[in-house]
């Protein structure tokens, strides 16, 4: 699965070490500019480098350049490559940004520091069970399907209140924010604005929105976390 808003350059071959460092620097500069244009403190916007399908050796240049927030889509892939990387760079914060199956909740709670894709009661129950078992408390975000796309993960905006109440009252979970992926064919800004309004209405401080092609618009709308992969690591090797 590729980022729906990724640029056409995704068809290019993967970039090398120097290109990763240059791409990371360019994205950081873009964040600063977008934040300043929106009259925001650039430090209020956190860059998550999306390293799904990127091998460990290609992640190292970003780590060595000081990047510490990384995002992955697949639990099994992350289990294979991140324990060693986190041992070498213990201050890494690892984010799960892809859909999560309930039967992978144990591994997700053990490995990830932030989970962006909570979107149903059964997953809330599974996560609560593993949080109680391990004592680890990853930051939890609910994914909102702002475009009402049947094929996409996330809950409809009008279902959020019910899920929040169940997470809090039934499972003892604290939800810290919201995430969305706008439909590929839509202008993203209205979706970002909707997510920001919903988050504000519920007192949720974290807004995970914006990717390689649209993070400036997301920052304009209040994003606290943007998820950028292609602009840093180049083309993705598609997962078999």
N, C-alpha and C positions, 0 to 999 in steps of 0.2 A: 504493500500500500504506500503510495506517495502522497506528499502534502498536496491537497487540492488546490492551494494557491501558489504552488512553487512555479518559478519561471521556466520558460522553454529551455533554458540552458541545462535543465536536468538531464538532457540527452547526451551531454558531454561526458567524456571519461572521467573517472575519479581524479581529484586534485592531489598533488603531492604535499610533502611536509611544509614547504615554503608557502604553498597556496593556502593551506589550512591556517597558518599564522596570519597571512595577509587577509584572508577572508574574515577571520575573527576580528582583526583590527578594524576592517571596514565596517563590520556590523556594529562594533562598539562605537565607532564614530557616528554611524547612522542613528544609533540610539541617542547619543548625546544631542545630535542636531534636532531630532524629532522631539525630544523632551524639552529642549530650549524653545523650539517653535511653539510648543504647547504651554509654555511658561511653567514647566514642571522641573523638579530636581532630577537630573539624570540618574542619581543614586536610587531614586524611587522605582526605577524600572530594572528588573532582574532578567538577565539573558540566560535562557536554558538552551544549551547547545544540543540539538537533537542528533544523537549518534546511532540511531537504529540502523542496522545492517552495516555499520562502519566497523571494521576490525580494530582490535585493541591498538595495533601499531600505528593506525592512522588517527586514533584519539590522543595518543601521547603528545603530539605537538601542541594541541590545544591545552592539555593539562600543564605542559611545561611553560606555556605562555600565560598561565595564571587562571585559566577558566576552571571553575569549580562546580557549576551547575550543569548537569547533563540529563537528557531525557531519552527514554527508550520506550518502544512499543511492545516488545515481546519479553515475557518473563523468562522463558527458557534461554533465549539468546543472552539476556542480561546475566543470568546465573553463570553462563559459560565464560563471560569476559570481564565482568565487573569486580568480583571478589579480589582478584589479584591487583587490579587497578586501584581499588579502594584501600588495599593494604599499603600500596606505594604512596597513595595520596589520600590520607585518612580524612581530610577535611572536605572531600567531595560530597556534594548533595545530589542524590540520584532520584530522578522523577520518573514515574510511570505515566506516560501520556496516552498510551493505547488502551483499547478495550480490555477489561479484565474479567476472565471467567472465574466463577466462584470457587472452582476447584483449584485455582492457582492462588487463592488468597493467602495461604500459608507462606508460600515462597515470596509473594509480593510484600507482605508485612515484614518478613525477615530481611529483605534486600533493599527496599525502597524507602526513602525518607519522605517523599511526597507522592501521593496517588491522586491523579487528576480526574479519573474516569469512573467514580462511583455514580451509578445511575439506576439502581433498583434495590428493592428491599432485601432480596435474597443475598445480594453482594454485601449489603450493610451488615447482615447477620453473620456472614462468613468472616468479614473483616473484624467485627467485634469479638468473635470467638478467638481469632488468632492474636489480636491485640491483648486480650486477657491472658492468653497462654504464654506469650513471649514477653510481655511487659514493654514491648516497643510500641510507640505511638506515632506512626507516620502522620504527617499533615494530610487531611482529607479534603478534596474538592469534589463538587458534584458537576458532572458534565451535562450541559443544557443543549438540547437539539433545537437551536434557534430557528432553523429552517424547516422544521417538521418533516425531515427526510426519513422515511420508513426504514431505509437500509442503513442508517447511521446510528451509532451508539448515542446515548444521551436521553434525558427525559424531556418531555414537553414542558414549557415554562409554567403552565398551569398545574403541573404535578409537583412542583418543587416544594410547596408548603407541606404537603403530606409526607414527602420523603424526609424533609428536615425534621418534622415532628417525630417521625418514627425513629430516625437516627438518634435523636436526642433522648426521647422518653423511653423507647423500647430497648435500644442498644447502647445507650450511654456514650454515643460518639459525638465529638465536636467537629462540626463542619466549618472550615475556615474560608472557603471561597468557591468560585464557579469557573468553569472552563467551557469554551465553545470552539467549534470549527465551522465557520460559515459555509453554505453551499458554494461549490466551485463556480457556479454560473452567476452568482449574485455579487453586487458590490458589497464589500465586507463591512463598511462603516455602520450601516443600520443594525447589523447583527451585533457589532461591538457595543453600540449605544444601548441596545436592548439588554444585553448582558450586564452592562454597567448599571442600568436602572434597576434591574432585578436584584443585583448584589446590594445596592444601596438600600433598597426597600427592606432587605432582610439583615442588614448590618454585617455583611460578609466582606472582609477587607481585601481578599486576594482575587484578582481578575487575571486568569490565564487565557490570553487571546492574542492572535497575531503570529504570523509565520514569515518566511523569507520575503514574500512579495508584498505583504500588507502590514508589516509590524509598525510602520510609521503611523498608519491610520489607527491601529490599535492603541498606540501610545497617546494619540490625540484624544481617544475616547476613554483613557484612564487605565490602560493595562498596567498591571504590576509585574507580570511575568510574560515574556514573549518566548516563543518556541521556534528557533531558527536552526535548520539543518543544512539545506542545499546551499545557502549563501556562505556557509563555513566549510562544509565537507565535500561540496560538489555533488555529482550525480550519485544516486543511490544504487547499490546492487540489490535488485529485487529479491525479496525473501521467497524461497521456493515453497 
